Amino acid sequence: MKFAFFNDTGREVNVHPATILHGCKCNNDPIHPLEERIFNLPTGTYPWVKMWDYGDKTGLQILVSPIVDK
């Protein structure tokens, strides 16, 4: 399954390292404003998505985690 994220925040969004550890395949570079990023999830899963705003320290970060579809 593919999950597309479109960055309409006006800020860079960093991909949380756990996204890769949880099994998603994607480009790990920061997602620039008005850029779309595709997250490839393992077969039989759907995305659980969470975004944090760490302010000036780290900025925005997105976590995409595959959840098994039962």
N, C-alpha and C positions, 0 to 999 in steps of 0.2 A: 504494500500500500504506500501511496505517496501522500505527504502532507505539505501543502504550500503555505508559507508565511510571507505576507507582504508587509514590509516595514513602512508604516505610515506615521511613525512617531516623530519624525523630524530629527531623530538622534540615531547614532550607531547602536546596534543591538549585538551583544556578544553571545555566542553559543556556549551554554554551560557545559563543562567537561563531562558531566554525567550523561549528557545526551548520547555521546559516543559509547560510553561504558554500558549504557542500557540497551544498546543494539541498533541505534539509528545510524544510517550512513548519510553523511552530508559534508559540505564544505564547512570547515571550522572557522573560516575567516569572519571578521565582524560583518554584520549585515548593514549596509549603508542605507540612508533614507531613500525611499522610493524603489528599493531593490526587493526582488522576490527570492526566497530561498526554498529549495525543495529538500524535504527530509524523507528519506527512504526508510520505511519501517519493515520489519520482518513480516512475512506472510502470516495472516491470521491475527493481526494485531490492529489496534486503532490508537491514535495519539492522545496522550494526556499532556496538556500544555500548561506551563506556569511561567510568568514573567515577573522579575524583580527589578526594582529601581534602587540602586545603591548610591544614587546621587553622583557627586563629583568623584567619589573614590573609584568605583568600577563602572558606573553607568548602568545601562539596562542590560539584563541578561535573560535569555530564554532557555527553558528546559523543555525538551520534547522527549517523552518517555513512552515506549510502546507498552500497551496493555493488551493482554490476551483476550480475544473476542470469544466468549463462551456461548 
